[in-house]
Amino acid sequence: MERRNKSVGKAVAAMLLILALIPIVVMLLSAYHSTKNLLLQRSANTRESAVKTVLDTRDCMDVSVRKALTTLSAENLFKKQFVLHDIKKKITTAEKENDALYNTIFATSDGKYAATYKTSSAFDPTTQSWYKGAIKNMGHVYWSKMYYDSTSKSNVISISKAVRNSKGQVGVLSFVVLYDDAQEVLNHLNVGRTGNAMLVSNNGVVIAAKDKKMIGKSIAKTMAFKKIKKTSKKSGNITVAGTSPIEKVYYDQGGKESGTVVLAQFKSDELTPELHSLVKSSIVILVIMLIFSLLMTFAFVRVIKRIVNMLSFFFAEAGKGKFEKINPERLKAKNFFERKVNHFVHPHKHGIEPQRLAFEYNSMIDSVGNLIQGVQKEGKKVATMSKSLFELSQQTSSATEEVAKTITGIAEVTGSQADETQKGVTQMRELTDTIQVMHGNVKEMSNKSQESSSMNQENIALTGEVNSNWHAELAKMGELMSGAEKMNDNIQNVNKIIGVINEISHQTNLLALNASIEAASAGEAGKGFAVVAAEIRKLSDETKESTKEIKDIIKTIQKQSAQMVAQTSTSLAGGEKQAKLIKNAIESSQTVYSKGLDILDGIRHIEKASLSIEGIQNTVLGDLENISASTEENSAGAEEVSANSEEVLATMETFTANVAELAKISERLEQNLTKDFKIIE
């Protein structure tokens, strides 16, 4: 079963998805935090506004009752002898005319009084707190603390003022302050969804409240009220330990002489609906953005995989010896998406990364193609030169064989001369003829030796040129193998990057596991996040699989690159072997050339000797002994030359065999380059 190639597509998708989700989550958390702060600020403003509204109403009432008390106490009835009957009429009339006056009473120091309401027989006004406070603050308006009034059977606050008449008598004018207007304002006051505003006396009894159930109750023992009583600030926020920020208590005491304080507070669930709605909206936005990110990530990964697969195909073909350039017109596309993706791998020198990679790949194909074509051309040239050299070596061998035969003939003639020298002068004419024949043969041999020397020189020059061209080709093949090895090193760097991606995937899996645990501990509120965490773990696993697939692809590329390096190395080794053979051929040609020069020198000596013989043929009879000696020397020289010519012949046979082997090697090289490497334009 064929094993599937691994891919980093899933890993890249997971990374892109995480990178897209992080700013979205941060943005949503920031929006949640900002909105919560705005809601808290709105709630704080609502508390302050409610307190200010009630406080303004209370202050208006305080000013009204203070003015009513001051105006009434300034009447002439209270400046002369106190007449309780007249005073009662006056306060009754005033109470009817002014709504601020209620249960008005005037009491003297002897316990007598005039009141607009009924009292018990045992009632003693001098024992009341409003009376004592007014006497203590003579000449000033006094506000009593909240107390229970048996007449109205309710908790009330009294305002009173002590007056002194011209007779020196002291009396106290007082009436009950009703905060009906404040209660009316509170009834229509909007204090959020769960908020409550209250007008509270200094002793902690609620006078008026948005929540009517609190009216008449005491909050003196609450922590918030205790802190308000302890603080020296006129107004501010009070935070009770163990409560949330929304449960802060805002208070304002206004003028402390009024004896009341206004405060407002929200319950802990005041912002719950808004925050729940915000969380739902954030989750909806997160899901929408997640879906959008998934779609964009899927499209991006498909584009990357398409690009990588196309480039891998061309590299694989190059590994097989088919060097095909990336041509936009030959890229296949089944649909609109693939046509658009193909545009990303159009070779362009200054385009995007895949386009530049395709351009560099095509440049590499051009370089490799030029190199292979150059090697093919030089191989053909080497083959042609090898054939020419082989023919020249055969001709040289034939000429050397003729020279050997000629030298053998010279040796025989020289032997005959030695025999005939003993016969005397009668055979001089035959000697002369023989010398002429020998002279002609020597000239012919000299000419052939010169031709052989020229041919050897030409062979050496051709072989040297072949050797230089072959070493240049070997250097180019070495550069090709070095480039392939560098490509293997780059692939190793990709393997390191894949290792880093695997580690990131592992860490992402751990983070997703931790997130799942936290979501499970959060109960119902964490179910949505648990689903996201599970999807992240799934993406992390898919990333791991994709990384394995890419690793397999890279291994395949490495294997193909190694095959190409092995083929190049084999060709390089064969080239080095051929270089050695060419070197041997050059050395053999140089040896033949050297031997040919020796033969030419010997022939020239023979030619000189024959000329000497012709010069002294008239004195042969007188110098017969000298001729005999010279003949013996010529015979010995001829034998030596004959031996040298046999050695030259053997050397030429070896040289011819080497040249034939070189021709076969060049033919095989040409066939291998043509068969294994193809350049597809």
N, C-alpha and C positions, 0 to 999 in steps of 0.2 A: 504494500500500500504506500503510495507516494505521500511523503510528509509535507504538510502545509508550511509555507514560509511564515516566519514570525513578522510582526509589525508593531511599530510604536504608535500606530494610529489611535488606539484606545488610550494610551498613556498621554499622548498630546491632547486628545479630547478632554480627558480628565483635568489636565493642567489648565487648559483654556477655560473649562467650565468653572474651576475653582477661582481662577483669576477674575472671571466675570462675576461670580457670586460674592466674592469678598467685598468689593466696593458697594454692591447692592445691599448686602447685609449691613455694612457700616453705615450706608446712607439711611436705611430704614431705622436702625438703632438710634442714629443721630436725630432723625425726624421724630422718633418716639420720645427721646429725651427732651428735645426742644419743645414738642407739643405739650408734654407733661409739665415742663417748666412754665409754658405759657398759661396752661390751665391753672397751675398753682398761683401764678401771678394774677390771673383773672379772679380767682377765688379770694386772694388777698385784697384785691381792689374792691371786690364785692363786700367783703367784711368791713373794710374801712368806710366804704360808701354808706353801708347800713348803719354803722355806728355814728357816722357824721350826721346822717339824716335824723336819727333818734336824738342825738345830742343837740342838734339845732332846735328840734321841737321842744326838748326839755329846757334849753336855754331860753327860748321864747316864753315858755310857761313860767320859768323862774323870774324872768324880767317882769312879766305881767303881774304875778302874785306879789313880787317885791314892791312894785309900784303901787299896787292896790293897798298893801299893808302900810307903806309909807304915807300914802295920801290920806288913808283913813286915820292913821295915828296923829296926823297933823291937824285934825279938826279941833275947833275950840272946845268941844266937849271934854277933850282930854288934857286941856291946858288949865282949866279952872276946877272948881270943886266937882269930884266925880259924882254924877247923878246916874245911878245904874239904870233907872227907868228910861231916862232919855237916851242913854248909851245903847240900851237894848233896841229901842226904836231905830236908832241910827244904823246899827250894824245889820238889823233886819232889812232895812231899806237898801243898804249898800249891797247886801248879799243877793237881793233880788235884781239889782241893777248890774252887778258884775258877776259873771259866771265863775270867775277865779276864786270867789269867796265861798267857802262851804264849812258848815259847823263852826261859825265864828263865835268867839267868846272873849269877854274882857273880865279879868279877875284882879282884885285888889289884894294887898298884902295881908289883909285880915281874913281872907278866905271867902269874901263875898264876890259874886260874879254875876254877869249878865250874858246869856247864851241864846243862840237861835235854835238850839235843839234841846231835847229833854235830857235831864241827868237824874241820877239816883239821889236819894236823900243823903247818902253818906259820901257823896262826891266832894272831894276837897281839891280845888285846882292848884293849890300851892304845893301839892305833892307830885304834880305831873312834871314830866321831864321838860316839856316845852316852857313851863313857867320857870323852872329852876335855871334852865339855860338862858332864857331872856334876861332874868335878874342878874345872872353872872356876866352877861355881855350887855350891860346897860348902855342904851343909846344905839345899839347895833342890831341888825336883823339876825335872828338865830334860827337855824334849821335843825330840827330835832332828828334823832335817829328813828328808824322805822319802829313803830310800836303798835300793839294791839289796842284798837279803840272799841270799847265795850258797847258804845252807842251804835256805831255802824257795823260792829262785829267784823272788822277787817283790819289788816295792817295798814297803817297810814303814816304820813310824815306831816308834821306841823311846822308852820313858819310863824314866828312870834317876835314881838318887840316890846321892850319895857319902856314906859313913859312916866315922866314926873311932872305933876301940875304945879301951879303957882303956890299951892298950899303945902307943897312938899310931899304930897301923897304919891305912892308908887303903884302903878298898875301894869298889867301885861295884856296886850291885845294879840290874839292868836286865831288862826283858822287852819283847817285841814287843806292840804294841797292834794288835789286829785289829778292823776296823770292820764285822764281819759283821752286827751288829744294824742299823747305819746302812744297809747295802746291802739288808737285808731290808725296812726301812721304805721305801726308795726303790723297791724292786720293786713294792710295793703302793700307792705314792703316785700319785695322779692329778694330773698337771701339764698340764692341757689336752689338746689334740689332738696338738700337735707339741712341747710343752715338755720341757725336760730340766733336772733338778736334779743338782748334783754336790758332792761333798765333796773339796776340793782342798788339797793340802799347800802350805806357804809357797813351795816351789820350783816350783809349777805342775803337779805330777804329780797326776792324778786318782786318788783313793783309792777312792771309791764313786760310782756314777752311775746315774740312771734308765736312760740308754742305756748298756748294759753294754759296748758297743764302745769307749767312751771310757775305761774303767778301765785304768790304767797308762800312758795317754798323757799327754803334756805339753802344757799350754796356756800355758806361760810366755811364749811369743812373741806371743800374741794381744794385740790392742790393749786388749780389755776387762780382761784380767788385769794388764797393765802399768798401766792407770789405777787398778785396785784397789790395787796395791802402792804407788802414789804417793800415794794419798789418805790423809788422816789420820782420816777418819771411820770409825767402827766399822761402820756399815751404810749402805746407800743404793742409788740407781740409777745405772748407768753407761750413757751413750749413746755409741755408736761412730759416727763420721762416716760418712755414706753409708748408714745403716740407717734403717728405719722405726721409729715409736714402739713398735710391738709387740715389736721386737727388743731392747728395753732389757734390761740385765743387772742383776738385783737380787742383792746380796751382803750377807753378815753374817759378820764375823770372830769374833764372840763373844769369849771370852777369848783374847788373842793368844798366851798362853803355851802353848796347845794345839798351835800350829803348823799349824792348818788354817783354811780359810775355806769357807763354804757359799755357792753361787751358783746362780741359776736363770735360764733364758732360753727365749723362744719363737722359733720360726722365723717368717719374714716372711709365710707363708701361713696362719698360725694362725686368723685371722678371716675368711679368704676364703669358706668355706661360709656363715657367718652373714651376711656382707655381701652375697654374691650372692643369698641368700634374701630379704634385706631389699630389695634393688634390684628383684627380681622382684615382691615384694608391693607395693612402691611403684608400679611400672609398672601392675600390675593395678588398684590403687586409682585411679591417674591416668586409666586408660582408662574405668573405671566412672564417675568424676566427669566426665570429658569427655563421655561419652554422656549423662549426666544434664544437664549444662550445655547440650549441643546441643538436647536435647528442650525444656528450659525456655526457651532462647533462641528456638527456632523458634516456640513458643507465644506468647512475648511479642511477637515481630516480627509474627506474624499478627494479634494483637490491635491493635497500633499501626497496621498497614496498613489493617485494617478500619475503625478509627476515622477515619484520614486520608481514606480513600476516601468514607466517608459524609459527612464535613464538606465535602470537595471537591465532591461532588455538589450539596449545597445551595448552595454558593457559585457553582457554575456556573449553576444555575437562577436565582439572583439576578442574575447577569450578563446573563441573557437577559430579565430583566424579570419573572420569576415569583418573587415573594418568598414562599417557603413556609417556615413555621416548622417546627422540628424537634419532631415529635410522637412520643413513644414508641410509641403505638398504631399509627402508620403506618409504623414501621421494619420492613422485611421481614427475615425470618430463615429460612434453609433448614434449619438444624439446631440442636442444643443449644448448640454453641460460639458460633454467631452470635447466638443469643438472649442468651447471657451477655455477649457483647461489646457488644451493643446497650445493655445496662444502663449501660455506661461513658459513653454519650453522652446519657443522659437529662438534660434540662436541670435543673440544681440550682444555686441561687445560692451555697451553701456546700459543694458537693460537691468531687470530685477535679477535676484540671485540665481533662480533656475535658468533664466535666459543666458546669463553670463557663464554658468556651468556648461550649458549646451554649446555655447560659442567656444569655450576652452576645449571641450571634448572634440569638436570639429577641427580645432587647430591641432590637437594631438593626432587625430586621424590623418590630417594633412601631412604632419611631420613624419609619422610612422609610414604613411604611404610613400612619401618621397624617399625615405630611407630604404624601404623594401624595393621600390622601383630602381633606386640607385644600385642596390646590391644585385638586383636581377640584371641590370645593364652591365655592371662590372663583371658579374659571373659569366655573362655571354662573351664579354670581351676577353676574360681569362680563358674561356673555352676556345675562342678563336685563336688567341695567341698561343695556347698550348698546342693546337693542331699545327699552326705554322712552325712552332719550335720543334715539334715532332718531325715534321717534314725536313726542316733544316738539319736536324740531328741525323736523320737517315741519309741525307745527301753528304753530310760531313763524314759519316761512317763509311759510305761508299768511296768517298775521295780518299779517306785514310787507308782503306783496303788497297786501293790502286797504288798509293804511295808505298805501302809495304811491299807490294809486288815489284814495283820499280826498284826499290832499294835492294830487294833480293836479287833482281837481275844484275844490279850494279855489283853486288858481291860476287856473283858468278863470273861477270866479265873481268873483275879485278883478279880473281883466281886464275882465269885464263891468261891474263897478262903476265902473271907471275910465272906461269909455265912457259909462255911463249918468249918471255925475256931470255930464257936459257937457250932458245933456238938461234938467237942472234939477229943479225941485221936483215937477213933474208925475209923475216916476218914483220919488218918495220912498217911496210905498206898496210898489211892487215891491221897492225897496231894503230896506224893512223886512222884507218877507216873506223876501227872500233872506238877510238877516242872521239871521232866526230859523232858517231852514233850516241856514245855516252853523253857528249856535250848537249846533243839535242834532247836526250831524255832528261838530263839535269834541268835544262831550261823548262821543259814541260812540267817536271816535278815542282820546280820553283813556282811556276805560275799557279799550279793547283794548290800548292801550300799557301800561297798568298790568298787565293780564293777561300780556302778553308779558314785562314786566320780572320778574313773579313766576315765570313759567316758566323764564326765563333764570337766575334765582337758584337755583331748584330744580335745574336742569341742572348749574350750577357746583358745588353741594353734592354731588350724586350723583357727578359726575366726580371731585371731590376725594376722596370716600370710596373710589371705585374705585382711584384712584391710590395711596392709603395702603395698601389691602389688597394691591394688586399688588406694591408695594415690599416688603411683609412676606413675600410668597411668594418674591420674588427672593432675599431674605436667607436664607430656609430652604433654597432650592435651592443657594445658595452654600455653606451649612454642609454640605449633602449632598456636594457636590463636594469640599470640604476633607477630609471624613471618608474619601472614597474615595482621595484623594491620600495621606493618612496611612497607609491600608492598603497602598498601593504601597510606601511607605517601609519599613513593617514587613516586607514581602515581600523587599525588598532586604537587610534585616538577616538574614533566613533564608538568602539566597544567600551571605552572608559566612560564616555558620555551616557551610554545605555546603562552602565552600572550606576551612575548618579541618578538617572531617571528611576531605576528599580528601587533605589533607596528612598527617593521621594515618594514613590508609590507605597512602599512599606509604611513610611511615616504617615501618609494620608490614611491608610487603612487603620492604623492605631488611633489617629485622631477621630476617624468616623466611629470606631468602636467605643471610644470614650464618650463621644457625643451621644451614641445610642444609650449608653449607661445613664448619662445625665438626663436624657429625655425620658427614660423609663422611670427614673426617680422623681421626675416632675409630674408624673401621672397623666391626667387628661390633657393638661396644658402642654405637655411635651410630645403628644402623639404626632402632630404635624412635623415637628423637628426630627422625630425618630424616623419618619419616612424619608426625609432629606438625608439623614445620616446613613440610612440603609442604601439609598441610591449612590451616595458618595463611596461607600464600601464596595458597591458593585462596580462603579467606575474604576476604583482603585484596582480591583481584581482584573477588570478588562485591560487596564493599563499594563498590568504585569504580563498578561498574555500577549498584548501587542508588542511589548518589549522583546519577548521571546521570539516572536515572528520576525522582527527586524534583525535580531541577532542571527537567525538562520539565513536571512537574505545576505547579511554581511559575510557570513561564513562561506556562502556560495560564491560571492564575489571574490573572497580571498582565495578559494580553491581555484577558480578560473584564472585569477591573476597569477597564482603559483604555477599553473600549467603553462601560461604564457612565458613566465620567467624560465621554467624548465626547458621549453622549446628554444627560447633565445640562448640559454646557456649551452644547450646541445649544439646549436648552430655555431656558437662562439668557439666551443671546443673543436668542432670540425674545421673551422677557419684557422685556428691555431695550428692544427695538424697540417693543413694545406700550406700554411706559411713556412712550416719547417721543411716540407717537401720542396717548396720554391727555393728556399735558402740552399738546400742540398743541390738543386739543379744549377743554381748560380755558381756554387763552388765547383761543381763538375765542369761547367762551361769554362770557368776560369782556368781549371787544370788543363782542359783540352787546348785552350788558347795558349797557355804557357808551353805545353808540349809541342804545339804547332810552331811556335817561335823557335823552339830548339831544333825542330826538324828543318825549318827554313834556314837557320844558321848552318846546320850540317850540309844542306844542299848548296848553300853559297860557298862553303869550303870545298865541296866537290867541284863546283863550277870553277873556282879559282885553280884547283888542282888540275882540272882538265885543260885549262888555258895554259898552265905551266907546261903540261905535257906537250901541247901543241908548239909552245915556244922552244922547247928543247928537243923536239923530235929530230932536228938536224944534227944534234950532238948526242943522240941515243947510243950510237955505237961506242963513243968515247966514254960515255957515262953510264954504261949498262949496269954496272953494279949499283950506281945511285938509283937508276930507274927501278932495279929489282927491289931495293930497300923501300923506295917510295910506293911501289906496287904493294908490297907487304903491308905498309902503313895504311894505304887506301883500302886494302882488303879488311884490315881490322876495323877501320872506321865504318866501312859499309856494314860489317856484321853488327857493330854497335847501333848504327842507325836503324838497321833492320829490327833489332831487339826493341828499340824505342818505339818504332812504328807499330809493333805488335802490342806494346803497352797502351799506346794511344788508341788503337782499335778496340782493346778491351774496355778502356774508359768510355769511349763513345758508345759502346753497347750498353753500359750501365746508365749513361746519361740518357740514351734513347728510351730505356725502360722507365726511368724516372719521369721523363716528359710524358710518356704514354699514361702513367698512373695519374699525373697531374691533370691531363685531359679528361680522364674518367671522373676524377673528383669534381672538376669544374662542371661537367655535365650533370652529375648527381646534385650539386648545389643548385644549379639552375632549375632542375626538375622539382626539388623540394620547395624552393621559394615560390615557384609558379603554382604548385599544387596546394601548399598549406596556407598561403597568405593571399587573400583576395581583397582588393580595394573596390568598394561599391560607392560610386558617386551619388 
